Amino acid sequence: MKWLLSLVLVVSPAVLAQDAGVPPKAAAKKPLREVKSLRLLYFHASWCPSCRRLEASGALDAVKQAEPELRLQVVDVDTEVPTLDRYGVEVTPTLVLVDADGFPLARPRIELDDGPGTAERILAAVRKSTGRR
């Protein structure tokens, strides 16, 4: 009896998917998203010098130009505290890529002195989230 219970516990979802006639990778694949369903949340404050540096770096403008359907949502950390808390944002500036339901998909790293690098990390997160490489 113990042997049978052990056998049941080690059966993986991939094996179950194979038994159902579904290839393992297809069973685990997430549906692809469209760029227009994504939002890039930009957490900033009017008094934040690092936020001004990010804006001056051109990273956000480069992302808008490369992905015009991606919506940029500016979140003021002084007035939108519930949104700040929801995503666990503790510093400004912070970027969070979210899907249509607000589920966080990525938090691209910001380098204030490297606008093109920051833009590329954002675009890489968009490509990954939409299945484009």
N, C-alpha and C positions, 0 to 999 in steps of 0.2 A: 504494500500500500504506500509506504514512504517513497519507493522508487517511482511509482506512478505520479505522485504529487510533485516530485522533483522534476519529472519530465514535463509536466504541465507548466511549471514555473519557468523553465528555460526556453520555451517556445517563443521566438521573437515575433514582432509584428511583420518583419520581412517574410518569415516562413508562412505566417497566416495569409499574407498578401499573395504569396505564390500558390497556396492552396485555393485561393479564391480566383485564380487565373489572372491576377494583376501582377505585373512585374514589380519587384521591390522598389526600384527608384521611382516609378510612377506613383506608387502608394504614398511615398514620403514627399513628393514634390508639392510645393506651394503654388497656388495659382499666380500667374504673372500679373503685374499691375501695369496700368497705363500711366504715363508721365502726368497726364492731366489730373489723375486721381491723387497725386502726391502733393504734400505741402512741405516747404522748408520753413521751420519755425526759427526765427532769429530773435533770441532773447537779448535785449539791450536796455540801456538806460541813457537818458539824455545827458547825464553828468559823467558818463563812463568814457575816459580817454582811450581805452583799448577798443571800444566800440567805434569811435571816430577813426581810429587807425585801420580797423577792418574795413570800414566803408571807404576810406581813402585808398586802400590797397587795390580796389577794383575787382576783388574776388566775387562779390555778389553781382556786380554788373556783368562780369564774364559768364557767370552761371545763367543769368537771365537771357543773355544773348545766345548761349549754346542750347538752352532748354526753355524756349519761350512759354511752353505749356506748364512748366513747373511754377506753382504758386508760392510766392515768398510772403510769409505772414510775420510781420514785425510784432513782437510781444514786449510790451513795456513792463519791466520787472517791478516797477514801483506801483503800478495800477492793476496788473493782472496776476496777482499772487496765487489764485487757485491754479492757473495754468503753470506757473512756476513750480508749485508744489507737485502737480501731477507728473511732471517730467523730471523732478529731482534736480532742477537747475540751481546751482549754488554760486556760480560766477558768471560774469558778463565779459565779453560776449560768449554766447553758446549757440550752436546750431543743432537742431534736431530734425531729421527727415522723418515724416510720419505718413501713414496711409490715410485713406478716406475716412476711416473710423478713428483716427487719432492715435493708432498704435505706432509706437516708435520703431523705426526700421534701422536707423543709423544715427550716429552722433559724430559727424566729420570733425577731425582735428583742425583747429585754427592755428595758423602761424601768421602773426600780424605783419611780419616783414617779408612774407612770401605769398602775395596775393594769387599768383598763378598756381602755386602748389595747393593752396587752400581750395581754389576753384576746382582743381583736378580731383581732389579728394571728395568734394561734394558731388561732382559729376560721376565719379566712380561709384559712389553710393547709389545714385539714381540709376545708373546702368545695372548694377547688381540687383536692385529692387524691381527693375522692369525686365530682367532677363537678357538685357543687351550686354555684350562684353566689349 
